[in-house]
Amino acid sequence: MSARTGVGVSTRGLVHIYRSEGHDVAALSGVDLRVAAGEIVGLLGPSGAGKSTLLTLFGGLLRPSAGAVQVDGVDLGSLDDAALDEYRSTQVGMVLQGAGRNLLPYLTPRQNVEFAGQSAVARGRQVPDSEEVLELVGVRSAADLPLGRLTPGQRQLTALAVGVATYPGLLLADEPTSQLDHESRDTVLAAIAQVNATVGTTVVVVTHDPEVASRLPRTVTIRDGRVGGEGRLGEEYAVVSADGSLALPPAALQDLEPGTLVRVHPVNGWWTILPADVEIEDSPLPPYRGRHE
């Protein structure tokens, strides 16, 4: 198996605006994010928060309205259409939500994987054997079956195989476990982890499922078009953006409603965030704090 090193992904001040019914709608409003080469990262957040838009921008299917998306150090916004086609064919794999959207229904799993690699082959890229890819994701036994005879879990694994048919440096998966039972969900997550460990592919997954998120080493919450928090091994953190803004977690907003004046103040070596009408000396140990050197 010819392993491929995963690629790093980063955004700076990323903005994307849609035109909808005569109005401009900001899907992303200044996203600053860095995904290291070889990482697995989950994007979380409510419907409409901008997760799938961010994934689409990573895939080079949209151009940002402002800001930058860099993949492997290359600004995607600087590429012409031909270079973007090259990028999509050889460097990135996508798994769209719903297995059927990734598959040609009249082809077997083996044929779907072979078809997915044709564009890369035409560009002179060597791709792995389809049987090797199907073995990697755990669906080799169904390689030559009609798609109609596959279980939902097997169809999703086949969609994953199509996404990694070229062993891309970056895999983007939009809700890859939706509408699966728990056993199939776990099998798909294990297959994604196997691709990451074996090929080295960087993986970005969109999910709304807290159980899926809990199994990912790092999660990033997208809220109102911006990074609203991060999770590392079950620990939740707020994130300071490049412009100095801080998105507080929802639990904090129960006490600090939008528009509340707060005082950010160093106390005994820690940064505290307190409502403006609370004196420092009257406050208990504040729940939201950061180390101040």
Salt bridges, closest charged atoms under 4 A:
ASP24 OD1 - ARG19 NH1 2.74
GLU39 OE1 - ARG218 NH1 2.97
ASP81 OD1 - ARG63 NH2 3.18
ASP85 OD1 - ARG88 NH2 2.43
GLU86 OE1 - ARG123 NH1 3.04
GLU131 OE1 - ARG110 NH1 3.09
GLU131 OE2 - ARG140 NH2 2.30
GLU135 OE1 - ARG140 NH1 3.37
ASP144 OD1 - ARG110 NE 2.80
GLU175 OE2 - HIS208 ND1 3.03
ASP186 OD1 - ARG185 NE 3.08
ASP186 OD1 - ARG215 NH1 3.21
GLU211 OE1 - ARG185 NH1 3.07
GLU230 OE2 - ARG218 NH2 2.96
GLU230 OE1 - ARG232 NH2 3.00
ASP243 OD2 - ARG226 NH2 2.92
GLU293 OE2 - ARG291 NE 3.61
